[in-house]
């Protein structure tokens, strides 16, 4: 934990020299001329996530980490297929009504998404944005739908604890211990159907998207993703506020993807230093997904973290109009096992989507 705090302090010192504090020269935000409706959302999670505080918001909880398959990778692929089918079914549309699929995950060559796409007869765009993938797929698909290039799209992102550990750190069989600054990769997949047509009055809508820039503040600890990604989240949120001439208080809530507890605190400091204090209207999905009794250090991470929170808890709040306007800003660490072994630092990215309630 002390190491995490030192890196946090170093990050804040660097902020004075960072592009976050510099004048904002380029507009990064796309305001959609035609709103894009989130017709449905579906979330499938593992047993640990199903035992957390958001359990009532998930569409399906899988007790078996293998999901009846022979490997964790096959289980992850199956979860993608299940979530995509579930979202399409909940939308009331037929599979032939969906024009295109955008999907991504954490595995090399995004195999979970690509392999799952074999089961669907539709155009497929595979996207890698690390843990920012849910926001990135949502942003790109929204631009496509709003622009009239397609009428309906399905977007998805997900991860599996065992597959992520095998690829980025060490296989679970080795029994390695995690340091206090680490997070727990969420086992889960979230999927949404986006439409140009409003299906019902409760359908939330995407009204703008802010694409992020890559930020690297010199963090090279693969067990401290929060410190690596928080600067990117700050940069993107500040870009959104400046582009749209808004402030944090103009939103009912702001969600980041998977910074975890430490990363959330770093982001709060960075935004406050830039005169955009978020106070109690900001929460990180990584903090939300696990309860205190589950003892998951800094909380959740992975593509599935933001994806299942959005397609359950967050959409529920928007449909009920408890939230009328929110920012969903998923964050990603753009490292690879090779880059880490070679001692490279960890670049971060964040993409932000503004979502409003159906009556907003």
C-alpha positions in Angstrom: 0.0 0.0 0.0 2.9 2.4 0.8 4.2 1.9 -2.7 0.8 2.7 -4.1 0.7 5.9 -2.1 4.2 6.9 -3.3 3.2 6.4 -6.9 0.0 8.4 -6.2 2.0 11.3 -4.9 4.4 11.1 -7.8 1.5 11.2 -10.2 0.0 14.3 -8.6 3.4 16.0 -8.8 3.7 15.2 -12.5 0.2 16.7 -13.0 1.7 20.1 -12.8 3.6 19.3 -16.0 0.9 17.2 -17.6 -1.3 17.9 -20.6 -4.2 17.7 -18.2 -3.4 21.1 -16.8 -2.5 22.7 -20.2 -4.9 24.6 -22.3 -7.3 22.4 -24.2 -6.5 22.8 -27.9 -8.5 20.1 -29.6 -12.2 19.2 -29.3 -12.4 15.6 -28.4 -16.2 15.4 -28.0 -18.7 14.3 -30.6 -22.2 15.6 -29.9 -24.6 13.3 -31.6 -27.1 15.1 -33.9 -29.5 12.2 -33.5 -29.7 10.5 -30.0 -29.0 6.8 -29.9 -31.2 4.7 -27.7 -29.9 1.9 -25.5 -32.8 -0.4 -26.2 -31.6 -3.2 -23.8 -28.7 -4.2 -21.6 -27.7 -7.7 -20.4 -25.1 -8.7 -17.9 -23.7 -12.1 -17.0 -21.3 -12.6 -14.1 -19.4 -15.2 -12.1 -20.1 -16.5 -8.6 -17.9 -13.9 -6.8 -19.6 -11.0 -8.5 -23.0 -12.6 -7.9 -22.2 -12.5 -4.2 -21.5 -8.8 -4.2 -23.7 -5.8 -3.5 -24.9 -5.5 -7.2 -26.2 -9.1 -7.4 -29.8 -8.1 -7.9 -28.9 -6.0 -11.0 -27.3 -8.8 -13.0 -29.2 -10.7 -15.7 -27.5 -14.0 -14.9 -25.1 -15.4 -12.3 -22.9 -18.4 -13.3 -21.9 -20.6 -10.3 -19.4 -22.6 -12.3 -16.3 -20.7 -13.4 -15.9 -23.0 -16.4 -19.6 -22.4 -17.4 -19.7 -26.1 -18.4 -16.7 -25.8 -20.8 -13.3 -27.5 -20.7 -11.3 -24.2 -20.2 -11.7 -20.8 -18.8 -11.1 -19.3 -22.3 -14.0 -21.3 -23.6 -16.1 -20.2 -20.7 -15.4 -16.6 -21.5 -16.4 -17.1 -25.1 -19.6 -18.7 -24.0 -20.4 -15.8 -21.7 -20.0 -13.4 -24.7 -22.4 -15.5 -26.7 -24.9 -15.7 -23.9 -24.8 -11.9 -23.2 -25.2 -10.9 -26.8 -28.1 -13.2 -27.3 -29.6 -12.0 -24.1 -29.4 -8.4 -25.0 -30.9 -9.0 -28.4 -33.8 -11.0 -26.9 -34.5 -8.3 -24.3 -34.5 -5.6 -27.0 -37.5 -7.2 -28.8 -35.5 -7.2 -32.0 -34.7 -10.3 -34.0 -31.1 -11.3 -34.7 -31.6 -10.3 -38.4 -32.5 -6.8 -37.3 -29.1 -6.2 -35.8 -26.8 -4.7 -38.5 -23.4 -4.9 -36.8 -21.6 -6.1 -33.7 -18.8 -4.3 -31.9 -17.0 -6.3 -29.2 -13.7 -6.6 -27.3 -12.0 -8.4 -24.5 -8.6 -8.7 -22.8 -7.2 -11.8 -24.5 -4.6 -11.8 -27.2 -6.2 -11.2 -30.6 -9.5 -10.6 -28.7 -10.3 -14.3 -29.3 -13.3 -14.4 -26.9 -15.1 -11.7 -29.0 -13.9 -13.0 -32.3 -14.8 -16.6 -31.6 -18.2 -15.7 -30.2 -18.9 -13.7 -33.4 -18.8 -17.0 -35.3 -22.2 -17.8 -33.9 -23.8 -14.6 -35.3 -24.6 -13.8 -38.9 -23.8 -10.1 -38.8 -21.0 -7.7 -39.5 -18.3 -7.8 -36.8 -15.8 -5.1 -35.6 -13.4 -6.4 -33.0 -12.1 -3.6 -30.8 -9.3 -3.6 -28.2 -9.4 -0.8 -25.7 -8.2 -2.8 -22.7 -10.6 -2.2 -19.8 -12.0 0.9 -21.6 -13.6 -1.4 -24.2 -17.2 -1.1 -23.1 -17.2 2.7 -23.4 -15.2 2.5 -26.7 -17.6 0.0 -28.3 -20.5 2.1 -27.1 -19.0 5.3 -28.4 -18.1 4.0 -31.9 -21.4 2.2 -32.4 -23.3 5.4 -31.2 -21.6 7.4 -33.9 -22.5 4.8 -36.5 -26.1 4.7 -35.5 -26.5 8.4 -35.0 -24.9 9.0 -38.4 -27.5 6.8 -40.1 -24.9 4.2 -41.3 -26.8 1.5 -39.4 -30.1 1.3 -37.6 -29.3 -1.2 -34.8 -26.0 -2.4 -33.3 -25.0 -4.7 -30.5 -22.0 -3.9 -28.4 -20.2 -6.0 -25.7 -17.1 -6.3 -23.5 -16.0 -8.8 -20.9 -13.3 -10.6 -19.0 -12.7 -13.6 -16.9 -10.5 -13.6 -13.8 -8.7 -16.8 -14.6 -7.9 -16.0 -18.3 -6.6 -12.5 -17.4 -4.4 -13.8 -14.7 -2.9 -16.4 -17.0 -2.2 -13.9 -19.7 -1.0 -10.8 -17.7 0.4 -12.1 -14.5 0.7 -15.8 -13.5 -1.6 -18.8 -13.8 -3.8 -19.4 -10.8 -2.2 -22.8 -10.2 1.0 -21.1 -9.0 -0.9 -19.6 -6.0 0.9 -16.2 -6.1 -0.2 -13.6 -3.6 -1.5 -10.2 -4.6 -0.1 -7.0 -3.1 -2.5 -4.5 -1.5 -2.5 -2.2 -4.5 -3.9 -4.9 -6.8 -7.5 -5.4 -8.1 -9.5 -8.4 -8.9 -10.4 -9.0 -12.6 -14.2 -9.3 -12.9 -15.6 -12.4 -14.4 -18.5 -11.1 -16.5 -19.7 -9.8 -19.9 -22.1 -6.9 -20.6 -23.9 -6.3 -23.8 -26.2 -3.5 -25.1 -28.4 -3.1 -28.1 -28.3 0.4 -29.6 -31.1 1.7 -31.9 -31.9 4.8 -33.9 -35.6 4.3 -32.9 -36.9 4.8 -29.4 -38.5 1.5 -28.3 -40.1 2.8 -25.1 -40.2 5.9 -23.0 -37.7 4.4 -20.5 -35.0 3.8 -23.0 -31.9 5.8 -22.1 -30.1 7.6 -24.8 -26.5 8.4 -25.7 -26.1 12.1 -26.5 -22.4 12.6 -26.8 -19.1 10.8 -26.7 -15.6 12.0 -25.8 -12.7 9.9 -27.2 -9.6 9.8 -25.0 -5.9 10.4 -25.6 -3.1 8.1 -24.4 -1.5 9.2 -21.1 1.6 7.8 -19.5 2.8 9.0 -16.2 5.6 6.5 -15.7 3.8 3.8 -13.7 5.3 0.4 -14.3 3.8 -1.7 -11.6 1.4 -4.2 -13.2 -0.3 -4.6 -9.8 -1.3 -1.0 -9.6 -3.6 -0.3 -12.5 -5.5 2.4 -10.7 -2.4 4.7 -10.6 -1.7 4.0 -14.3 -5.2 4.8 -15.5 -6.4 7.6 -13.3 -4.5 10.3 -15.3 -6.2 9.2 -18.5 -9.6 9.4 -16.8 -8.8 12.9 -15.6 -7.7 14.0 -19.1 -10.8 12.7 -20.8 -13.3 14.0 -18.2 -11.7 17.5 -18.3 -11.8 17.4 -22.1 -15.5 16.6 -21.9 -16.2 19.4 -19.4 -14.3 21.9 -21.5 -15.8 20.8 -24.8 -19.4 20.8 -23.6 -18.9 23.8 -21.2 -20.2 21.8 -18.3 -19.1 21.0 -14.8 -19.4 17.9 -12.6 -22.4 19.3 -10.9 -24.3 19.3 -14.2 -24.5 15.5 -14.0 -26.4 13.3 -11.6 -23.5 11.0 -11.4 -20.1 10.2 -13.0 -18.8 6.6 -13.3 -15.3 5.5 -14.2 -14.6 2.0 -15.2 -12.2 0.2 -13.0 -9.8 2.4 -11.2 -10.5 0.8 -7.9 -10.3 2.5 -4.6 -6.8 3.9 -4.9 -7.3 5.0 -8.5 -10.6 6.6 -7.6 -8.8 8.7 -4.9 -6.1 9.7 -7.3 -8.7 10.8 -9.8 -10.5 12.8 -7.2 -7.3 14.7 -6.4 -6.4 15.3 -10.1 -9.9 16.7 -10.9 -9.9 18.9 -7.8 -6.5 20.3 -8.7 -7.9 21.2 -12.1 -10.9 22.9 -10.5 -13.4 20.2 -11.3 -14.1 18.7 -7.9 -16.5 15.7 -8.2 -17.3 15.2 -4.4 -20.1 12.7 -3.8 -21.4 12.6 -7.4 -18.6 10.2 -8.6 -18.1 6.5 -8.1 -15.8 3.9 -9.7 -17.3 0.7 -10.9 -14.4 -1.2 -9.4 -15.4 0.0 -5.9 -19.0 -0.9 -6.5 -18.9 -4.4 -7.6 -17.4 -6.2 -4.5 -18.5 -5.8 -0.9 -16.2 -5.0 2.0 -16.6 -8.6 3.4 -15.2 -10.0 0.1 -11.8 -8.4 0.8 -10.8 -7.7 -2.8 -8.1 -5.2 -2.0 -8.7 -2.2 -4.3 -11.9 -3.6 -5.9 -12.7 -4.8 -9.4 -11.0 -4.4 -12.8 -11.1 -5.9 -16.3 -13.3 -5.3 -19.3 -16.2 -7.0 -17.5 -16.2 -4.5 -14.6 -17.6 -1.5 -16.3 -19.6 -3.6 -18.8 -21.7 -5.4 -16.2 -22.1 -2.3 -14.0 -23.4 -0.3 -17.0 -25.7 -3.1 -18.2 -27.3 -3.6 -14.8 -27.0 -1.1 -12.0 -26.4 2.0 -14.1 -29.1 1.4 -16.8 -31.6 0.5 -14.0 -30.9 4.0 -12.4 -31.4 5.7 -15.8 -34.6 3.8 -16.6 -36.1 4.7 -13.2 -34.9 8.3 -13.8 -33.2 8.4 -10.4 -30.3 9.5 -12.7 -31.3 11.8 -15.6 -27.8 12.5 -17.0 -24.6 10.6 -16.3 -21.1 10.3 -17.6 -19.8 6.7 -18.1 -16.0 6.9 -18.5 -14.3 3.5 -18.8 -10.6 3.3 -18.3 -7.9 1.0 -19.8 -4.3 0.1 -19.3 -2.6 -0.4 -22.6 0.1 -2.8 -21.6 1.0 -6.2 -22.8 2.9 -9.1 -21.1 5.8 -8.4 -23.4 5.9 -4.7 -22.6 5.8 -5.4 -18.9 8.6 -8.0 -19.0 10.7 -5.5 -20.9 10.3 -2.9 -18.2 8.1 -0.5 -20.2 5.7 1.9 -18.4 2.0 1.6 -18.6 0.0 4.0 -20.9 -3.6 4.6 -20.0 -6.7 5.5 -22.0 -10.2 6.5 -21.1 -13.3 7.1 -23.2 -16.4 8.9 -22.0 -20.1 8.5 -23.0 -22.8 10.9 -21.9 -26.1 9.0 -21.3 -29.5 10.6 -20.4 -32.7 9.0 -19.3 -35.5 8.5 -21.7 -37.4 11.5 -20.3 -34.2 13.6 -20.2 
